Amino acid sequence: MAQRFTKSLIGAAFIALTALGVASSVHAAGGEQEIEHLDWGFNGIGGTYDRAAMQRGYQVYREVCAACHALEHLSFRHLGDKGGPFYNPDYPNPNDNPDVKAMAKDWSVIDIDSDNGDEIDRPGIPADKFPSIFPNEPAARASNGGAYPPDLSLITKARSGGSDYLYSMLVGYKDAPAGVEMSEGMSFNTAFSGNQIAMAPPLSEDIVEYAPTFVPGDHGEGLQEIAAPAASVEQMARDVTEFLTWAGDPKMEVRKKIGFATFLYLLIFSLLLFLTYKQIWKGVKH
């Protein structure tokens, strides 16, 4: 009975994994999705984010995506946290980071005048949250042809396929195949469910002129400049996906380091327990 039950479980698991593999490799035909799987540096037990790519990704978000999409779960200071895209070891407190201050100041934040209680717009400061793009959902839909632009701070966590899906969607705009009827105002996208998406292609060649990127040195000394690649659609899609993946999980690197250290501790502890057991009971017949 136990053997039959075990075989049934193994068979069910094999069928589920096979179905998952088939589902992940479907192609854009008849409303199916085509998801490209990339070799992201942040995957795996020792994965880390690419700081230069995150900085370029923030620039793509600010100059392109921020016209419609908010980052409501992030504050400006998070950009300068250790592990963040603009971390500078000379400014361990991100509120003091001049790059973070400059980026926050580039945004307009709604506040209340302390003198008369009126609503005012002021430049952002590192402690502020990223502001909403629209005052409410109806205003957002009215500005986007009835579609509601999702918040991007958790987009890679909220979509099946995560980072691969987001990248594939950004590069997946194609001309509709012959015989496919497109609804008014929709674009054909190989990665989007149903292949019809209300968002027009957001990226085009050289729509962004990449600024220089600076990342901490390997041994913690200062910052070193990284040469910027050409701003192709694929490169911008990859960079903004890297940034938004970090935005959805900014403590990933710390969590992985703690997890590995915990695993190593438990492994050594288990070995010591086993050796202690063998020593204490070595003269006892089992």
C-alpha positions in Angstrom: 0.0 0.0 0.0 2.7 2.5 1.0 4.7 1.6 -2.2 1.6 2.2 -4.4 0.9 5.5 -2.7 4.5 6.6 -3.2 4.4 5.6 -6.9 1.1 7.6 -7.3 2.7 10.7 -5.8 5.7 10.4 -8.0 3.5 9.9 -11.0 1.4 12.9 -10.1 4.5 15.1 -9.6 5.9 14.0 -13.0 2.6 14.9 -14.8 2.5 18.3 -13.0 6.1 19.1 -14.0 5.5 18.0 -17.6 2.4 20.1 -17.8 4.4 23.1 -16.3 7.1 22.6 -18.9 4.6 22.5 -21.7 2.9 25.6 -20.4 6.1 27.6 -20.2 7.1 26.9 -23.8 3.9 27.8 -25.6 4.2 30.2 -28.6 2.1 33.2 -29.6 -0.5 31.6 -31.7 -4.2 31.6 -31.1 -3.9 33.8 -28.0 -1.1 31.8 -26.3 1.8 33.5 -24.5 5.4 33.4 -25.5 7.7 33.9 -22.5 11.5 34.2 -23.0 13.6 32.9 -20.2 16.8 34.9 -19.5 19.8 34.1 -17.5 19.3 36.7 -14.7 22.2 37.3 -12.3 19.8 37.5 -9.4 18.6 34.0 -9.8 20.0 31.1 -7.8 21.2 30.7 -4.2 24.1 33.2 -4.6 22.4 35.5 -7.1 23.0 39.3 -6.8 21.6 42.4 -8.6 23.5 44.2 -11.3 23.9 47.7 -9.8 24.7 49.4 -13.2 21.7 47.8 -14.8 19.5 48.9 -11.9 20.7 52.5 -12.3 19.9 52.4 -16.1 16.6 50.8 -15.3 15.7 53.6 -12.9 16.4 56.0 -15.7 14.1 54.1 -18.1 11.4 54.0 -15.4 11.7 57.8 -14.7 11.8 58.9 -18.4 9.3 56.4 -19.9 7.3 54.3 -17.4 6.6 57.0 -14.8 4.3 58.8 -17.2 1.6 56.3 -16.2 3.0 53.8 -13.6 3.7 54.5 -9.9 6.0 52.9 -7.4 3.8 53.3 -4.4 5.7 50.9 -2.1 9.0 52.6 -2.4 10.5 55.7 -0.9 13.3 57.7 -2.6 15.7 56.8 0.2 15.4 53.1 -0.7 17.4 53.9 -3.8 20.4 54.7 -1.7 20.1 51.8 0.8 22.9 49.2 0.9 22.1 46.9 -1.9 20.1 49.5 -3.7 20.9 50.9 -7.2 22.5 54.1 -6.0 24.2 53.0 -2.8 27.3 54.9 -2.0 29.6 53.6 0.8 30.6 57.3 1.6 26.9 57.9 2.6 25.7 55.0 4.7 22.6 57.0 5.5 20.7 57.3 2.2 19.1 60.5 3.3 22.5 62.1 2.9 23.3 60.6 -0.5 23.5 63.6 -3.0 22.4 61.3 -5.9 19.3 60.3 -3.9 18.6 63.9 -3.0 18.8 65.0 -6.6 16.5 62.2 -7.8 13.9 63.0 -5.1 14.1 66.7 -6.0 13.3 65.8 -9.6 9.8 64.7 -8.5 6.9 66.9 -7.4 5.2 65.8 -4.1 1.8 66.9 -2.8 2.0 68.3 0.8 0.1 70.6 3.1 1.3 74.1 3.8 2.0 74.3 7.6 1.0 78.0 7.7 -2.5 77.9 6.1 -3.3 74.2 5.6 -3.5 74.6 1.8 -2.4 71.8 -0.5 0.9 72.6 -2.2 3.4 70.9 -4.6 7.0 70.8 -3.4 10.2 69.1 -4.6 10.6 65.6 -3.1 13.1 64.7 -0.4 14.7 61.2 0.3 12.2 60.4 3.1 9.2 60.9 0.7 7.4 58.0 -1.0 7.3 57.9 -4.7 4.2 60.0 -5.5 1.1 58.8 -7.3 1.0 59.5 -11.0 -2.8 60.1 -11.0 -5.1 61.4 -8.2 -7.4 58.4 -8.4 -8.3 55.4 -10.5 -11.0 57.1 -12.7 -8.5 59.8 -13.6 -5.9 57.1 -14.5 -8.4 55.2 -16.7 -9.5 58.4 -18.4 -5.9 59.2 -19.3 -5.3 55.7 -20.7 -8.3 54.9 -22.8 -10.1 53.0 -20.0 -7.1 50.8 -19.0 -5.8 51.1 -15.5 -1.9 51.3 -15.3 -0.8 48.9 -12.6 1.7 50.0 -9.9 5.1 48.7 -10.7 6.7 48.3 -7.3 5.5 44.7 -7.1 4.9 43.9 -10.7 7.5 41.1 -11.0 5.9 39.4 -7.9 2.3 39.9 -9.1 2.7 38.4 -12.6 3.2 34.7 -13.4 6.6 34.4 -14.9 8.0 37.3 -12.9 11.0 39.0 -14.5 10.9 36.8 -17.6 7.3 37.8 -18.2 8.0 41.5 -17.8 11.0 41.5 -20.1 9.1 39.4 -22.7 6.1 41.7 -22.6 8.3 44.8 -23.1 10.0 43.3 -26.2 6.9 41.3 -27.4 5.2 44.0 -29.5 4.7 42.7 -33.0 2.5 43.2 -36.0 -0.7 41.2 -35.6 -0.6 38.0 -37.7 -2.9 37.7 -40.7 -6.4 36.8 -39.7 -6.1 38.1 -36.2 -8.7 40.8 -35.4 -7.5 43.5 -33.1 -9.8 45.5 -30.9 -9.7 49.3 -31.2 -6.8 50.8 -29.4 -5.1 47.5 -28.7 -1.6 46.3 -29.6 -0.5 42.8 -30.4 1.9 41.4 -27.8 3.3 37.9 -27.9 3.7 37.7 -24.1 0.5 39.2 -22.9 -2.5 36.9 -22.2 -4.7 36.9 -25.2 -2.0 38.7 -27.2 -4.0 42.0 -27.1 -2.7 44.7 -24.7 -4.1 48.3 -24.1 -0.6 49.8 -23.6 1.1 51.0 -26.7 4.8 49.9 -27.2 6.6 52.0 -24.4 10.1 51.4 -25.7 11.8 52.4 -29.0 15.4 52.5 -30.1 17.4 55.2 -28.3 14.3 56.7 -26.6 16.6 57.1 -23.5 20.1 58.5 -23.6 21.9 56.5 -20.9 23.7 58.5 -18.2 27.0 57.3 -16.7 26.6 54.7 -14.0 28.8 54.3 -10.9 28.9 51.3 -8.6 30.9 50.6 -5.5 34.3 49.0 -6.0 34.9 45.3 -5.4 36.7 46.1 -2.1 34.5 48.9 -1.0 36.7 51.7 -2.2 34.8 54.6 -3.7 32.8 54.3 -6.9 33.8 53.1 -10.3 32.3 54.1 -13.6 30.6 51.5 -15.8 30.4 52.2 -19.6 26.8 52.5 -20.8 25.6 50.1 -23.5 23.6 51.2 -26.5 19.9 51.9 -25.6 18.3 49.2 -27.7 14.8 48.0 -26.9 16.1 44.7 -25.6 18.7 46.5 -23.4 16.2 49.0 -21.9 13.8 46.2 -21.3 16.4 44.1 -19.5 17.6 47.1 -17.4 14.1 48.3 -16.3 13.2 44.7 -15.5 16.4 44.4 -13.3 15.3 47.6 -11.5 11.7 46.6 -11.0 12.8 43.1 -9.8 14.9 44.8 -7.1 12.0 47.1 -6.3 9.8 44.1 -5.6 12.4 42.4 -3.4 15.1 44.9 -2.2 16.3 42.6 0.6 16.9 39.6 -1.6 20.6 39.6 -1.3 20.6 39.9 2.5 18.0 37.1 2.7 20.1 34.8 0.6 23.2 35.5 2.6 21.4 34.8 5.9 19.8 31.7 4.4 23.2 30.3 3.3 24.8 31.1 6.7 21.8 29.4 8.5 22.1 26.3 6.3 25.9 26.1 7.0 25.3 26.5 10.7 22.7 23.7 10.8 24.9 21.4 8.7 27.9 21.9 11.1 25.5 21.6 14.1 24.1 18.3 12.8 27.6 16.9 12.2 28.6 17.8 15.7 25.4 16.1 17.1 26.1 13.0 15.1 29.8 12.8 16.3 28.6 13.4 19.9 26.1 10.6 19.6 28.7 8.2 18.2 31.1 9.1 21.1 28.6 8.8 23.9 27.0 5.6 22.7 30.1 3.9 21.2 30.2 1.2 23.9 26.5 0.4 23.8 25.3 -2.3 21.5 22.3 -1.2 19.3 
